[in-house]
């Protein structure tokens, strides 16, 4: 994804870059967003740190600025959250900001939905709420004043879940399959995991962890 951002912004062997392009990276976890932001920062020698923007509750703008990657998580987008309501200190809701940007530069605006977090929810209710918010970006939300985002990129290791997310839309869907071998070569997918724990003075948590690991199937190839 970092390489894709660089090619869109700065060009490559087959295309001319567009430095005014805007990206929104959406997940439901602020920790995952921060991990992704740091990963992009460490892997790119072209994207400036100041152009990696975490959207917090104080964010207020008519449009998103060109050349930047914005990180938003669904936890800040509930109806009771500051980003989604106007106040004496907020002129635009985040929904208005997104709609204004999409209508202003529809061919230069990219929304990335990161589904790598799926399965980490503490309840089915939390998962349904996050999915409902993500669907607003794909299907729009007249109630919130959010238009359908012109281009959505789904990043997922569980395609069926993302297929469910986009079910019922009339949008054109183009799938890009990344073979596991390429992911493994990049270092993102490990063949082996090394876990170390002390031999003495194990606390209760570590004792339980050790027992759980020892009961894992041998095929996981863990080295203790």
Order of alpha helices (4+ residues) and beta strands (2+ residues): alpha-beta-alpha-beta-beta-alpha-beta-alpha-beta-alpha-alpha-beta-alpha-beta
